[in-house]
Amino acid sequence: MELDPEQVRPSITRLRRAHGQLAAVIRMLEEGRDCEEVVTQLAAVSKALDRAGYTIIASGLRQCLADEDGEVDLARLEKLFLSLA
């Protein structure tokens, strides 16, 4: 089962932003930039990834894990959710 494209659009936007931020972190490290600046940008990347993951969970994880009868395997749901923690 696929996620609804309209529901994942905000996650895609966040992931694209994180992609750019990660490229900036790599560039900063290569240029020998200040440690505090690098860590600040790295924290922004981490937060963007977390938010994208949680948005996907909120919008469609239940849909992804439902079986043919519409029942959700709670153990699988918990395991997947905790993988983001």
Backbone hydrogen bonds, N-H to C=O, Kabsch-Sander energy under -0.5 kcal/mol:
donor,donor_aa,acceptor,acceptor_aa,energy
7,Q,4,D,-0.9
8,V,4,D,-1.6
9,R,5,P,-1.0
12,I,8,V,-2.4
13,T,9,R,-2.3
14,R,10,P,-2.2
15,L,11,S,-2.7
16,R,12,I,-2.4
17,R,13,T,-2.1
18,A,14,R,-2.6
19,H,15,L,-2.3
20,G,16,R,-2.0
21,Q,17,R,-2.4
22,L,18,A,-2.8
23,A,19,H,-2.1
24,A,20,G,-1.9
25,V,21,Q,-2.1
26,I,22,L,-2.4
27,R,23,A,-2.4
28,M,24,A,-2.7
29,L,25,V,-2.4
30,E,26,I,-2.4
31,E,27,R,-1.9
32,G,28,M,-0.5
32,G,29,L,-0.9
33,R,28,M,-2.7
38,V,34,D,-2.0
39,V,35,C,-2.7
40,T,36,E,-2.1
41,Q,37,E,-2.2
42,L,38,V,-2.6
43,A,39,V,-2.4
44,A,40,T,-1.6
45,V,41,Q,-2.0
46,S,42,L,-2.3
47,K,43,A,-2.4
48,A,44,A,-2.2
49,L,45,V,-2.3
50,D,46,S,-2.4
51,R,47,K,-2.7
52,A,48,A,-2.1
53,G,49,L,-2.4
54,Y,50,D,-2.7
55,T,51,R,-2.3
56,I,52,A,-2.1
57,I,53,G,-2.2
58,A,54,Y,-2.8
59,S,55,T,-2.1
60,G,56,I,-2.3
61,L,56,I,-0.8
61,L,57,I,-1.1
62,R,57,I,-0.5
64,C,60,G,-2.0
65,L,61,L,-1.9
66,A,62,R,-0.7
66,A,63,Q,-0.5
67,D,71,E,-2.5
70,G,67,D,-2.0
73,D,65,L,-0.8
74,L,72,V,-1.1
77,L,73,D,-2.4
78,E,74,L,-2.7
79,K,75,A,-2.5
80,L,76,R,-2.5
81,F,77,L,-2.5
82,L,78,E,-2.8
83,S,79,K,-1.2
84,L,81,F,-1.4
85,A,82,L,-1.0
